[in-house]
């Protein structure tokens, strides 16, 4: 997060998002790890940031999805 916000807590959840497959010229749904970040500023303000604020909070890399699943499934 940009100054003056500093993350104090992060939530990660598994979701599904739509991506565009350039090689096949089509859209497709893929699993993604979606982050939500609670942050504070020096004045004591508190705010929650999501992928609406930072699109990079949606992580579609298959390795990240598998890493997440490793800790959340039996």
CHARMM internal coordinates of N, CA and C (Angstrom, degrees):
IC EDIT
DIST 1 N 1 CA 1.4494
DIST 1 CA 1 C 1.5250
ANGL 1 N 1 CA 1 C 109.53
DIST 1 C 2 N 1.2973
ANGL 1 CA 1 C 2 N 114.79
DIHE 1 N 1 CA 1 C 2 N 148.77
DIST 2 N 2 CA 1.4606
ANGL 1 C 2 N 2 CA 120.13
DIHE 1 CA 1 C 2 N 2 CA 179.13
DIST 2 CA 2 C 1.5217
ANGL 2 N 2 CA 2 C 110.39
DIHE 1 C 2 N 2 CA 2 C -73.71
DIST 2 C 3 N 1.3154
ANGL 2 CA 2 C 3 N 115.99
DIHE 2 N 2 CA 2 C 3 N 150.48
DIST 3 N 3 CA 1.4592
ANGL 2 C 3 N 3 CA 119.75
DIHE 2 CA 2 C 3 N 3 CA 174.02
DIST 3 CA 3 C 1.5059
ANGL 3 N 3 CA 3 C 108.11
DIHE 2 C 3 N 3 CA 3 C -60.16
DIST 3 C 4 N 1.2818
ANGL 3 CA 3 C 4 N 121.30
DIHE 3 N 3 CA 3 C 4 N 147.32
DIST 4 N 4 CA 1.4500
ANGL 3 C 4 N 4 CA 128.04
DIHE 3 CA 3 C 4 N 4 CA 6.71
DIST 4 CA 4 C 1.5344
ANGL 4 N 4 CA 4 C 113.67
DIHE 3 C 4 N 4 CA 4 C -92.14
DIST 4 C 5 N 1.3235
ANGL 4 CA 4 C 5 N 119.19
DIHE 4 N 4 CA 4 C 5 N 8.46
DIST 5 N 5 CA 1.4668
ANGL 4 C 5 N 5 CA 120.87
DIHE 4 CA 4 C 5 N 5 CA -178.17
DIST 5 CA 5 C 1.5205
ANGL 5 N 5 CA 5 C 111.27
DIHE 4 C 5 N 5 CA 5 C -79.39
DIST 5 C 6 N 1.3162
ANGL 5 CA 5 C 6 N 115.63
DIHE 5 N 5 CA 5 C 6 N 137.45
DIST 6 N 6 CA 1.4609
ANGL 5 C 6 N 6 CA 122.01
DIHE 5 CA 5 C 6 N 6 CA 176.48
DIST 6 CA 6 C 1.5293
ANGL 6 N 6 CA 6 C 108.68
DIHE 5 C 6 N 6 CA 6 C -128.33
DIST 6 C 7 N 1.3126
ANGL 6 CA 6 C 7 N 116.23
DIHE 6 N 6 CA 6 C 7 N 129.59
DIST 7 N 7 CA 1.4564
ANGL 6 C 7 N 7 CA 120.66
DIHE 6 CA 6 C 7 N 7 CA -179.22
DIST 7 CA 7 C 1.5293
ANGL 7 N 7 CA 7 C 110.70
DIHE 6 C 7 N 7 CA 7 C -66.15
DIST 7 C 8 N 1.3331
ANGL 7 CA 7 C 8 N 116.21
DIHE 7 N 7 CA 7 C 8 N 138.00
DIST 8 N 8 CA 1.4586
ANGL 7 C 8 N 8 CA 121.18
DIHE 7 CA 7 C 8 N 8 CA 175.72
DIST 8 CA 8 C 1.5256
ANGL 8 N 8 CA 8 C 111.15
DIHE 7 C 8 N 8 CA 8 C -119.12
DIST 8 C 9 N 1.3290
ANGL 8 CA 8 C 9 N 116.87
DIHE 8 N 8 CA 8 C 9 N -21.98
DIST 9 N 9 CA 1.4551
ANGL 8 C 9 N 9 CA 120.07
DIHE 8 CA 8 C 9 N 9 CA 178.48
DIST 9 CA 9 C 1.5259
ANGL 9 N 9 CA 9 C 108.64
DIHE 8 C 9 N 9 CA 9 C -155.64
DIST 9 C 10 N 1.3379
ANGL 9 CA 9 C 10 N 115.30
DIHE 9 N 9 CA 9 C 10 N 142.88
DIST 10 N 10 CA 1.4638
ANGL 9 C 10 N 10 CA 120.91
DIHE 9 CA 9 C 10 N 10 CA 179.86
DIST 10 CA 10 C 1.5181
ANGL 10 N 10 CA 10 C 108.71
DIHE 9 C 10 N 10 CA 10 C -130.51
DIST 10 C 11 N 1.3254
ANGL 10 CA 10 C 11 N 115.55
DIHE 10 N 10 CA 10 C 11 N 133.84
DIST 11 N 11 CA 1.4601
ANGL 10 C 11 N 11 CA 121.68
DIHE 10 CA 10 C 11 N 11 CA 173.79
DIST 11 CA 11 C 1.5175
ANGL 11 N 11 CA 11 C 107.86
DIHE 10 C 11 N 11 CA 11 C -111.53
DIST 11 C 12 N 1.3178
ANGL 11 CA 11 C 12 N 115.87
DIHE 11 N 11 CA 11 C 12 N 139.85
DIST 12 N 12 CA 1.4562
ANGL 11 C 12 N 12 CA 121.55
DIHE 11 CA 11 C 12 N 12 CA 176.53
DIST 12 CA 12 C 1.5242
ANGL 12 N 12 CA 12 C 107.55
DIHE 11 C 12 N 12 CA 12 C -123.97
DIST 12 C 13 N 1.3143
ANGL 12 CA 12 C 13 N 115.53
DIHE 12 N 12 CA 12 C 13 N 136.87
DIST 13 N 13 CA 1.4590
ANGL 12 C 13 N 13 CA 119.79
DIHE 12 CA 12 C 13 N 13 CA 176.79
DIST 13 CA 13 C 1.5200
ANGL 13 N 13 CA 13 C 109.06
DIHE 12 C 13 N 13 CA 13 C -140.90
DIST 13 C 14 N 1.3106
ANGL 13 CA 13 C 14 N 115.13
DIHE 13 N 13 CA 13 C 14 N 154.95
DIST 14 N 14 CA 1.4559
ANGL 13 C 14 N 14 CA 120.71
DIHE 13 CA 13 C 14 N 14 CA 178.80
DIST 14 CA 14 C 1.5137
ANGL 14 N 14 CA 14 C 108.51
DIHE 13 C 14 N 14 CA 14 C -87.36
DIST 14 C 15 N 1.3150
ANGL 14 CA 14 C 15 N 115.92
DIHE 14 N 14 CA 14 C 15 N 131.54
DIST 15 N 15 CA 1.4519
ANGL 14 C 15 N 15 CA 120.82
DIHE 14 CA 14 C 15 N 15 CA 179.33
DIST 15 CA 15 C 1.5155
ANGL 15 N 15 CA 15 C 110.20
DIHE 14 C 15 N 15 CA 15 C -138.92
DIST 15 C 16 N 1.3037
ANGL 15 CA 15 C 16 N 114.65
DIHE 15 N 15 CA 15 C 16 N -174.57
DIST 16 N 16 CA 1.4592
ANGL 15 C 16 N 16 CA 121.83
DIHE 15 CA 15 C 16 N 16 CA 176.49
DIST 16 CA 16 C 1.5198
ANGL 16 N 16 CA 16 C 107.16
DIHE 15 C 16 N 16 CA 16 C -126.62
DIST 16 C 17 N 1.3231
ANGL 16 CA 16 C 17 N 115.82
DIHE 16 N 16 CA 16 C 17 N 135.49
DIST 17 N 17 CA 1.4555
ANGL 16 C 17 N 17 CA 120.36
DIHE 16 CA 16 C 17 N 17 CA 179.48
DIST 17 CA 17 C 1.5214
ANGL 17 N 17 CA 17 C 109.52
DIHE 16 C 17 N 17 CA 17 C -135.01
DIST 17 C 18 N 1.3011
ANGL 17 CA 17 C 18 N 116.18
DIHE 17 N 17 CA 17 C 18 N 160.92
DIST 18 N 18 CA 1.4562
ANGL 17 C 18 N 18 CA 120.27
DIHE 17 CA 17 C 18 N 18 CA 178.70
DIST 18 CA 18 C 1.5234
ANGL 18 N 18 CA 18 C 109.32
DIHE 17 C 18 N 18 CA 18 C -97.34
DIST 18 C 19 N 1.3168
ANGL 18 CA 18 C 19 N 116.00
DIHE 18 N 18 CA 18 C 19 N 134.15
DIST 19 N 19 CA 1.4621
ANGL 18 C 19 N 19 CA 121.57
DIHE 18 CA 18 C 19 N 19 CA 176.06
DIST 19 CA 19 C 1.5156
ANGL 19 N 19 CA 19 C 108.34
DIHE 18 C 19 N 19 CA 19 C -126.20
DIST 19 C 20 N 1.3223
ANGL 19 CA 19 C 20 N 115.61
DIHE 19 N 19 CA 19 C 20 N 165.71
DIST 20 N 20 CA 1.4618
ANGL 19 C 20 N 20 CA 120.35
DIHE 19 CA 19 C 20 N 20 CA 178.04
DIST 20 CA 20 C 1.5127
ANGL 20 N 20 CA 20 C 109.09
DIHE 19 C 20 N 20 CA 20 C -107.45
DIST 20 C 21 N 1.3132
ANGL 20 CA 20 C 21 N 116.18
DIHE 20 N 20 CA 20 C 21 N 122.69
DIST 21 N 21 CA 1.4622
ANGL 20 C 21 N 21 CA 123.59
DIHE 20 CA 20 C 21 N 21 CA 178.75
DIST 21 CA 21 C 1.5253
ANGL 21 N 21 CA 21 C 107.81
DIHE 20 C 21 N 21 CA 21 C -90.04
DIST 21 C 22 N 1.3207
ANGL 21 CA 21 C 22 N 116.70
DIHE 21 N 21 CA 21 C 22 N 100.52
DIST 22 N 22 CA 1.4699
ANGL 21 C 22 N 22 CA 122.13
DIHE 21 CA 21 C 22 N 22 CA -176.30
DIST 22 CA 22 C 1.5251
ANGL 22 N 22 CA 22 C 111.15
DIHE 21 C 22 N 22 CA 22 C -63.92
DIST 22 C 23 N 1.3201
ANGL 22 CA 22 C 23 N 116.72
DIHE 22 N 22 CA 22 C 23 N -41.89
DIST 23 N 23 CA 1.4653
ANGL 22 C 23 N 23 CA 120.46
DIHE 22 CA 22 C 23 N 23 CA -176.52
DIST 23 CA 23 C 1.5243
ANGL 23 N 23 CA 23 C 111.81
DIHE 22 C 23 N 23 CA 23 C -60.31
DIST 23 C 24 N 1.3329
ANGL 23 CA 23 C 24 N 116.86
DIHE 23 N 23 CA 23 C 24 N -36.50
DIST 24 N 24 CA 1.4725
ANGL 23 C 24 N 24 CA 120.47
DIHE 23 CA 23 C 24 N 24 CA -178.28
DIST 24 CA 24 C 1.5224
ANGL 24 N 24 CA 24 C 113.24
DIHE 23 C 24 N 24 CA 24 C -105.33
DIST 24 C 25 N 1.3270
ANGL 24 CA 24 C 25 N 116.83
DIHE 24 N 24 CA 24 C 25 N 2.97
DIST 25 N 25 CA 1.4604
ANGL 24 C 25 N 25 CA 123.36
DIHE 24 CA 24 C 25 N 25 CA 178.39
DIST 25 CA 25 C 1.5354
ANGL 25 N 25 CA 25 C 112.17
DIHE 24 C 25 N 25 CA 25 C 52.08
DIST 25 C 26 N 1.3461
ANGL 25 CA 25 C 26 N 114.89
DIHE 25 N 25 CA 25 C 26 N 53.85
DIST 26 N 26 CA 1.4613
ANGL 25 C 26 N 26 CA 119.13
DIHE 25 CA 25 C 26 N 26 CA 178.74
DIST 26 CA 26 C 1.5255
ANGL 26 N 26 CA 26 C 110.20
DIHE 25 C 26 N 26 CA 26 C -155.88
DIST 26 C 27 N 1.3110
ANGL 26 CA 26 C 27 N 115.07
DIHE 26 N 26 CA 26 C 27 N 158.91
DIST 27 N 27 CA 1.4612
ANGL 26 C 27 N 27 CA 121.27
DIHE 26 CA 26 C 27 N 27 CA 174.62
DIST 27 CA 27 C 1.5135
ANGL 27 N 27 CA 27 C 108.68
DIHE 26 C 27 N 27 CA 27 C -89.68
DIST 27 C 28 N 1.3280
ANGL 27 CA 27 C 28 N 115.96
DIHE 27 N 27 CA 27 C 28 N 150.51
DIST 28 N 28 CA 1.4545
ANGL 27 C 28 N 28 CA 120.08
DIHE 27 CA 27 C 28 N 28 CA 177.19
DIST 28 CA 28 C 1.5185
ANGL 28 N 28 CA 28 C 109.68
DIHE 27 C 28 N 28 CA 28 C -148.75
DIST 28 C 29 N 1.3341
ANGL 28 CA 28 C 29 N 115.10
DIHE 28 N 28 CA 28 C 29 N 154.64
DIST 29 N 29 CA 1.4491
ANGL 28 C 29 N 29 CA 120.89
DIHE 28 CA 28 C 29 N 29 CA 176.23
DIST 29 CA 29 C 1.5212
ANGL 29 N 29 CA 29 C 108.89
DIHE 28 C 29 N 29 CA 29 C -91.78
DIST 29 C 30 N 1.3343
ANGL 29 CA 29 C 30 N 116.35
DIHE 29 N 29 CA 29 C 30 N 137.05
DIST 30 N 30 CA 1.4602
ANGL 29 C 30 N 30 CA 121.51
DIHE 29 CA 29 C 30 N 30 CA 178.28
DIST 30 CA 30 C 1.5283
ANGL 30 N 30 CA 30 C 108.65
DIHE 29 C 30 N 30 CA 30 C -136.83
DIST 30 C 31 N 1.3439
ANGL 30 CA 30 C 31 N 115.25
DIHE 30 N 30 CA 30 C 31 N 155.20
DIST 31 N 31 CA 1.4584
ANGL 30 C 31 N 31 CA 119.49
DIHE 30 CA 30 C 31 N 31 CA 173.04
DIST 31 CA 31 C 1.5245
ANGL 31 N 31 CA 31 C 109.11
DIHE 30 C 31 N 31 CA 31 C -70.03
DIST 31 C 32 N 1.3247
ANGL 31 CA 31 C 32 N 115.12
DIHE 31 N 31 CA 31 C 32 N 150.18
DIST 32 N 32 CA 1.4614
ANGL 31 C 32 N 32 CA 120.36
DIHE 31 CA 31 C 32 N 32 CA 178.77
DIST 32 CA 32 C 1.5207
ANGL 32 N 32 CA 32 C 109.56
DIHE 31 C 32 N 32 CA 32 C -149.11
DIST 32 C 33 N 1.3190
ANGL 32 CA 32 C 33 N 116.11
DIHE 32 N 32 CA 32 C 33 N 151.00
DIST 33 N 33 CA 1.4588
ANGL 32 C 33 N 33 CA 121.92
DIHE 32 CA 32 C 33 N 33 CA 170.84
DIST 33 CA 33 C 1.5256
ANGL 33 N 33 CA 33 C 105.89
DIHE 32 C 33 N 33 CA 33 C -92.91
DIST 33 C 34 N 1.3284
ANGL 33 CA 33 C 34 N 115.88
DIHE 33 N 33 CA 33 C 34 N 122.53
DIST 34 N 34 CA 1.4592
ANGL 33 C 34 N 34 CA 121.07
DIHE 33 CA 33 C 34 N 34 CA -177.83
DIST 34 CA 34 C 1.5250
ANGL 34 N 34 CA 34 C 109.34
DIHE 33 C 34 N 34 CA 34 C -109.77
DIST 34 C 35 N 1.3229
ANGL 34 CA 34 C 35 N 115.89
DIHE 34 N 34 CA 34 C 35 N 128.71
DIST 35 N 35 CA 1.4662
ANGL 34 C 35 N 35 CA 121.42
DIHE 34 CA 34 C 35 N 35 CA -177.66
DIST 35 CA 35 C 1.5197
ANGL 35 N 35 CA 35 C 111.51
DIHE 34 C 35 N 35 CA 35 C -102.55
DIST 35 C 36 N 1.3196
ANGL 35 CA 35 C 36 N 115.29
DIHE 35 N 35 CA 35 C 36 N 143.78
DIST 36 N 36 CA 1.4583
ANGL 35 C 36 N 36 CA 123.47
DIHE 35 CA 35 C 36 N 36 CA 169.18
DIST 36 CA 36 C 1.5198
ANGL 36 N 36 CA 36 C 105.68
DIHE 35 C 36 N 36 CA 36 C -126.43
DIST 36 C 37 N 1.3364
ANGL 36 CA 36 C 37 N 117.20
DIHE 36 N 36 CA 36 C 37 N 130.20
DIST 37 N 37 CA 1.4615
ANGL 36 C 37 N 37 CA 121.80
DIHE 36 CA 36 C 37 N 37 CA -174.05
DIST 37 CA 37 C 1.5212
ANGL 37 N 37 CA 37 C 110.07
DIHE 36 C 37 N 37 CA 37 C -121.61
DIST 37 C 38 N 1.3281
ANGL 37 CA 37 C 38 N 116.15
DIHE 37 N 37 CA 37 C 38 N 125.07
DIST 38 N 38 CA 1.4597
ANGL 37 C 38 N 38 CA 121.53
DIHE 37 CA 37 C 38 N 38 CA 172.03
DIST 38 CA 38 C 1.5261
ANGL 38 N 38 CA 38 C 106.79
DIHE 37 C 38 N 38 CA 38 C -93.87
DIST 38 C 39 N 1.3282
ANGL 38 CA 38 C 39 N 116.58
DIHE 38 N 38 CA 38 C 39 N 130.86
DIST 39 N 39 CA 1.4630
ANGL 38 C 39 N 39 CA 120.63
DIHE 38 CA 38 C 39 N 39 CA -176.44
DIST 39 CA 39 C 1.5279
ANGL 39 N 39 CA 39 C 110.39
DIHE 38 C 39 N 39 CA 39 C -135.49
DIST 39 C 40 N 1.3246
ANGL 39 CA 39 C 40 N 114.73
DIHE 39 N 39 CA 39 C 40 N 157.74
DIST 40 N 40 CA 1.4628
ANGL 39 C 40 N 40 CA 121.78
DIHE 39 CA 39 C 40 N 40 CA 176.25
DIST 40 CA 40 C 1.5201
ANGL 40 N 40 CA 40 C 108.87
DIHE 39 C 40 N 40 CA 40 C -124.82
DIST 40 C 41 N 1.3371
ANGL 40 CA 40 C 41 N 115.57
DIHE 40 N 40 CA 40 C 41 N 157.50
DIST 41 N 41 CA 1.4683
ANGL 40 C 41 N 41 CA 120.23
DIHE 40 CA 40 C 41 N 41 CA 174.17
DIST 41 CA 41 C 1.5264
ANGL 41 N 41 CA 41 C 109.41
DIHE 40 C 41 N 41 CA 41 C -116.17
DIST 41 C 42 N 1.3226
ANGL 41 CA 41 C 42 N 118.41
DIHE 41 N 41 CA 41 C 42 N 170.67
DIST 42 N 42 CA 1.4746
ANGL 41 C 42 N 42 CA 120.97
DIHE 41 CA 41 C 42 N 42 CA -176.17
DIST 42 CA 42 C 1.5290
ANGL 42 N 42 CA 42 C 114.29
DIHE 41 C 42 N 42 CA 42 C -59.22
DIST 42 C 43 N 1.3273
ANGL 42 CA 42 C 43 N 117.98
DIHE 42 N 42 CA 42 C 43 N -24.40
DIST 43 N 43 CA 1.4619
ANGL 42 C 43 N 43 CA 120.92
DIHE 42 CA 42 C 43 N 43 CA -179.94
DIST 43 CA 43 C 1.5274
ANGL 43 N 43 CA 43 C 112.06
DIHE 42 C 43 N 43 CA 43 C -84.08
DIST 43 C 44 N 1.3316
ANGL 43 CA 43 C 44 N 117.12
DIHE 43 N 43 CA 43 C 44 N 0.38
DIST 44 N 44 CA 1.4542
ANGL 43 C 44 N 44 CA 121.01
DIHE 43 CA 43 C 44 N 44 CA 179.54
DIST 44 CA 44 C 1.5144
ANGL 44 N 44 CA 44 C 113.84
DIHE 43 C 44 N 44 CA 44 C 92.75
DIST 44 C 45 N 1.3261
ANGL 44 CA 44 C 45 N 116.26
DIHE 44 N 44 CA 44 C 45 N 3.25
DIST 45 N 45 CA 1.4625
ANGL 44 C 45 N 45 CA 119.43
DIHE 44 CA 44 C 45 N 45 CA 177.51
DIST 45 CA 45 C 1.5213
ANGL 45 N 45 CA 45 C 110.55
DIHE 44 C 45 N 45 CA 45 C -67.52
DIST 45 C 46 N 1.2960
ANGL 45 CA 45 C 46 N 115.39
DIHE 45 N 45 CA 45 C 46 N 149.79
DIST 46 N 46 CA 1.4600
ANGL 45 C 46 N 46 CA 121.40
DIHE 45 CA 45 C 46 N 46 CA -178.61
DIST 46 CA 46 C 1.5246
ANGL 46 N 46 CA 46 C 107.74
DIHE 45 C 46 N 46 CA 46 C -129.16
DIST 46 C 47 N 1.3382
ANGL 46 CA 46 C 47 N 115.98
DIHE 46 N 46 CA 46 C 47 N 138.15
DIST 47 N 47 CA 1.4583
ANGL 46 C 47 N 47 CA 120.19
DIHE 46 CA 46 C 47 N 47 CA -178.04
DIST 47 CA 47 C 1.5231
ANGL 47 N 47 CA 47 C 109.68
DIHE 46 C 47 N 47 CA 47 C -149.16
DIST 47 C 48 N 1.3231
ANGL 47 CA 47 C 48 N 115.15
DIHE 47 N 47 CA 47 C 48 N 150.21
DIST 48 N 48 CA 1.4585
ANGL 47 C 48 N 48 CA 121.22
DIHE 47 CA 47 C 48 N 48 CA 176.16
DIST 48 CA 48 C 1.5293
ANGL 48 N 48 CA 48 C 107.59
DIHE 47 C 48 N 48 CA 48 C -108.13
DIST 48 C 49 N 1.3297
ANGL 48 CA 48 C 49 N 115.92
DIHE 48 N 48 CA 48 C 49 N 127.65
DIST 49 N 49 CA 1.4581
ANGL 48 C 49 N 49 CA 122.33
DIHE 48 CA 48 C 49 N 49 CA 178.74
DIST 49 CA 49 C 1.5286
ANGL 49 N 49 CA 49 C 108.85
DIHE 48 C 49 N 49 CA 49 C -107.13
DIST 49 C 50 N 1.3178
ANGL 49 CA 49 C 50 N 116.81
DIHE 49 N 49 CA 49 C 50 N 139.83
DIST 50 N 50 CA 1.4633
ANGL 49 C 50 N 50 CA 122.36
DIHE 49 CA 49 C 50 N 50 CA 179.09
DIST 50 CA 50 C 1.5279
ANGL 50 N 50 CA 50 C 108.91
DIHE 49 C 50 N 50 CA 50 C -129.62
DIST 50 C 51 N 1.3194
ANGL 50 CA 50 C 51 N 115.41
DIHE 50 N 50 CA 50 C 51 N -172.71
DIST 51 N 51 CA 1.4627
ANGL 50 C 51 N 51 CA 119.90
DIHE 50 CA 50 C 51 N 51 CA 179.14
DIST 51 CA 51 C 1.5260
ANGL 51 N 51 CA 51 C 112.18
DIHE 50 C 51 N 51 CA 51 C -66.53
DIST 51 C 52 N 1.3153
ANGL 51 CA 51 C 52 N 118.36
DIHE 51 N 51 CA 51 C 52 N -16.02
DIST 52 N 52 CA 1.4769
ANGL 51 C 52 N 52 CA 119.40
DIHE 51 CA 51 C 52 N 52 CA 173.28
DIST 52 CA 52 C 1.5274
ANGL 52 N 52 CA 52 C 110.50
DIHE 51 C 52 N 52 CA 52 C -66.83
DIST 52 C 53 N 1.3242
ANGL 52 CA 52 C 53 N 115.74
DIHE 52 N 52 CA 52 C 53 N -33.50
DIST 53 N 53 CA 1.4633
ANGL 52 C 53 N 53 CA 120.81
DIHE 52 CA 52 C 53 N 53 CA 178.52
DIST 53 CA 53 C 1.5202
ANGL 53 N 53 CA 53 C 111.10
DIHE 52 C 53 N 53 CA 53 C -83.65
DIST 53 C 54 N 1.3197
ANGL 53 CA 53 C 54 N 115.93
DIHE 53 N 53 CA 53 C 54 N -40.12
DIST 54 N 54 CA 1.4599
ANGL 53 C 54 N 54 CA 122.50
DIHE 53 CA 53 C 54 N 54 CA -177.23
DIST 54 CA 54 C 1.5390
ANGL 54 N 54 CA 54 C 108.66
DIHE 53 C 54 N 54 CA 54 C -133.95
DIST 54 C 55 N 1.3270
ANGL 54 CA 54 C 55 N 118.58
DIHE 54 N 54 CA 54 C 55 N 95.81
DIST 55 N 55 CA 1.4707
ANGL 54 C 55 N 55 CA 120.65
DIHE 54 CA 54 C 55 N 55 CA -179.65
DIST 55 CA 55 C 1.5322
ANGL 55 N 55 CA 55 C 113.31
DIHE 54 C 55 N 55 CA 55 C -55.08
DIST 55 C 56 N 1.3176
ANGL 55 CA 55 C 56 N 117.35
DIHE 55 N 55 CA 55 C 56 N -24.68
DIST 56 N 56 CA 1.4710
ANGL 55 C 56 N 56 CA 119.73
DIHE 55 CA 55 C 56 N 56 CA 179.52
DIST 56 CA 56 C 1.5307
ANGL 56 N 56 CA 56 C 112.28
DIHE 55 C 56 N 56 CA 56 C -70.96
DIST 56 C 57 N 1.3276
ANGL 56 CA 56 C 57 N 118.35
DIHE 56 N 56 CA 56 C 57 N -3.45
DIST 57 N 57 CA 1.4578
ANGL 56 C 57 N 57 CA 121.80
DIHE 56 CA 56 C 57 N 57 CA 174.02
DIST 57 CA 57 C 1.5295
ANGL 57 N 57 CA 57 C 111.68
DIHE 56 C 57 N 57 CA 57 C -74.75
DIST 57 C 58 N 1.3267
ANGL 57 CA 57 C 58 N 118.17
DIHE 57 N 57 CA 57 C 58 N -4.46
DIST 58 N 58 CA 1.4642
ANGL 57 C 58 N 58 CA 122.64
DIHE 57 CA 57 C 58 N 58 CA 173.08
DIST 58 CA 58 C 1.5251
ANGL 58 N 58 CA 58 C 105.92
DIHE 57 C 58 N 58 CA 58 C -103.34
DIST 58 C 59 N 1.3338
ANGL 58 CA 58 C 59 N 115.99
DIHE 58 N 58 CA 58 C 59 N 110.96
DIST 59 N 59 CA 1.4627
ANGL 58 C 59 N 59 CA 121.89
DIHE 58 CA 58 C 59 N 59 CA -174.48
DIST 59 CA 59 C 1.5247
ANGL 59 N 59 CA 59 C 108.54
DIHE 58 C 59 N 59 CA 59 C -107.42
DIST 59 C 60 N 1.3289
ANGL 59 CA 59 C 60 N 116.18
DIHE 59 N 59 CA 59 C 60 N 112.41
DIST 60 N 60 CA 1.4634
ANGL 59 C 60 N 60 CA 120.93
DIHE 59 CA 59 C 60 N 60 CA -176.31
DIST 60 CA 60 C 1.5187
ANGL 60 N 60 CA 60 C 113.31
DIHE 59 C 60 N 60 CA 60 C -100.45
DIST 60 C 61 N 1.3013
ANGL 60 CA 60 C 61 N 118.53
DIHE 60 N 60 CA 60 C 61 N -1.36
DIST 61 N 61 CA 1.4607
ANGL 60 C 61 N 61 CA 121.48
DIHE 60 CA 60 C 61 N 61 CA 179.39
DIST 61 CA 61 C 1.5290
ANGL 61 N 61 CA 61 C 109.37
DIHE 60 C 61 N 61 CA 61 C -56.85
DIST 61 C 62 N 1.3421
ANGL 61 CA 61 C 62 N 118.15
DIHE 61 N 61 CA 61 C 62 N 123.54
DIST 62 N 62 CA 1.4729
ANGL 61 C 62 N 62 CA 120.19
DIHE 61 CA 61 C 62 N 62 CA -178.72
DIST 62 CA 62 C 1.5285
ANGL 62 N 62 CA 62 C 113.52
DIHE 61 C 62 N 62 CA 62 C -55.29
DIST 62 C 63 N 1.3162
ANGL 62 CA 62 C 63 N 118.43
DIHE 62 N 62 CA 62 C 63 N -33.33
DIST 63 N 63 CA 1.4689
ANGL 62 C 63 N 63 CA 120.84
DIHE 62 CA 62 C 63 N 63 CA 178.91
DIST 63 CA 63 C 1.5275
ANGL 63 N 63 CA 63 C 110.49
DIHE 62 C 63 N 63 CA 63 C -65.79
DIST 63 C 64 N 1.3209
ANGL 63 CA 63 C 64 N 118.36
DIHE 63 N 63 CA 63 C 64 N -38.67
DIST 64 N 64 CA 1.4657
ANGL 63 C 64 N 64 CA 121.30
DIHE 63 CA 63 C 64 N 64 CA 178.14
DIST 64 CA 64 C 1.5215
ANGL 64 N 64 CA 64 C 110.78
DIHE 63 C 64 N 64 CA 64 C -66.56
DIST 64 C 65 N 1.3348
ANGL 64 CA 64 C 65 N 116.31
DIHE 64 N 64 CA 64 C 65 N -39.56
DIST 65 N 65 CA 1.4650
ANGL 64 C 65 N 65 CA 120.66
DIHE 64 CA 64 C 65 N 65 CA 178.46
DIST 65 CA 65 C 1.5296
ANGL 65 N 65 CA 65 C 110.02
DIHE 64 C 65 N 65 CA 65 C -64.38
DIST 65 C 66 N 1.3200
ANGL 65 CA 65 C 66 N 117.78
DIHE 65 N 65 CA 65 C 66 N -45.27
DIST 66 N 66 CA 1.4653
ANGL 65 C 66 N 66 CA 121.18
DIHE 65 CA 65 C 66 N 66 CA 179.09
DIST 66 CA 66 C 1.5268
ANGL 66 N 66 CA 66 C 111.44
DIHE 65 C 66 N 66 CA 66 C -64.68
DIST 66 C 67 N 1.3270
ANGL 66 CA 66 C 67 N 117.50
DIHE 66 N 66 CA 66 C 67 N -38.81
DIST 67 N 67 CA 1.4662
ANGL 66 C 67 N 67 CA 121.68
DIHE 66 CA 66 C 67 N 67 CA 177.08
DIST 67 CA 67 C 1.5258
ANGL 67 N 67 CA 67 C 109.83
DIHE 66 C 67 N 67 CA 67 C -60.68
DIST 67 C 68 N 1.3321
ANGL 67 CA 67 C 68 N 116.63
DIHE 67 N 67 CA 67 C 68 N -45.47
DIST 68 N 68 CA 1.4585
ANGL 67 C 68 N 68 CA 121.27
DIHE 67 CA 67 C 68 N 68 CA 178.53
DIST 68 CA 68 C 1.5199
ANGL 68 N 68 CA 68 C 110.52
DIHE 67 C 68 N 68 CA 68 C -61.41
DIST 68 C 69 N 1.3299
ANGL 68 CA 68 C 69 N 116.78
DIHE 68 N 68 CA 68 C 69 N -47.06
DIST 69 N 69 CA 1.4721
ANGL 68 C 69 N 69 CA 120.92
DIHE 68 CA 68 C 69 N 69 CA -179.21
DIST 69 CA 69 C 1.5306
ANGL 69 N 69 CA 69 C 111.55
DIHE 68 C 69 N 69 CA 69 C -61.48
DIST 69 C 70 N 1.3252
ANGL 69 CA 69 C 70 N 117.27
DIHE 69 N 69 CA 69 C 70 N -34.37
DIST 70 N 70 CA 1.4627
ANGL 69 C 70 N 70 CA 121.32
DIHE 69 CA 69 C 70 N 70 CA 179.84
DIST 70 CA 70 C 1.5332
ANGL 70 N 70 CA 70 C 111.14
DIHE 69 C 70 N 70 CA 70 C -56.21
DIST 70 C 71 N 1.3332
ANGL 70 CA 70 C 71 N 117.20
DIHE 70 N 70 CA 70 C 71 N -38.37
DIST 71 N 71 CA 1.4603
ANGL 70 C 71 N 71 CA 121.21
DIHE 70 CA 70 C 71 N 71 CA -176.52
DIST 71 CA 71 C 1.5124
ANGL 71 N 71 CA 71 C 113.75
DIHE 70 C 71 N 71 CA 71 C -92.39
DIST 71 C 72 N 1.3333
ANGL 71 CA 71 C 72 N 117.73
DIHE 71 N 71 CA 71 C 72 N -4.78
DIST 72 N 72 CA 1.4693
ANGL 71 C 72 N 72 CA 119.23
DIHE 71 CA 71 C 72 N 72 CA -175.14
DIST 72 CA 72 C 1.5188
ANGL 72 N 72 CA 72 C 113.98
DIHE 71 C 72 N 72 CA 72 C -121.94
DIST 72 C 73 N 1.3256
ANGL 72 CA 72 C 73 N 117.50
DIHE 72 N 72 CA 72 C 73 N -0.32
DIST 73 N 73 CA 1.4713
ANGL 72 C 73 N 73 CA 120.36
DIHE 72 CA 72 C 73 N 73 CA 177.83
DIST 73 CA 73 C 1.5170
ANGL 73 N 73 CA 73 C 109.62
DIHE 72 C 73 N 73 CA 73 C -125.36
DIST 73 C 74 N 1.2939
ANGL 73 CA 73 C 74 N 115.51
DIHE 73 N 73 CA 73 C 74 N 161.91
DIST 74 N 74 CA 1.4707
ANGL 73 C 74 N 74 CA 120.40
DIHE 73 CA 73 C 74 N 74 CA -179.82
DIST 74 CA 74 C 1.4881
ANGL 74 N 74 CA 74 C 111.84
DIHE 73 C 74 N 74 CA 74 C -79.90
END
COOR INIT
IC SEED 1 N 1 CA 1 C
IC BUILD
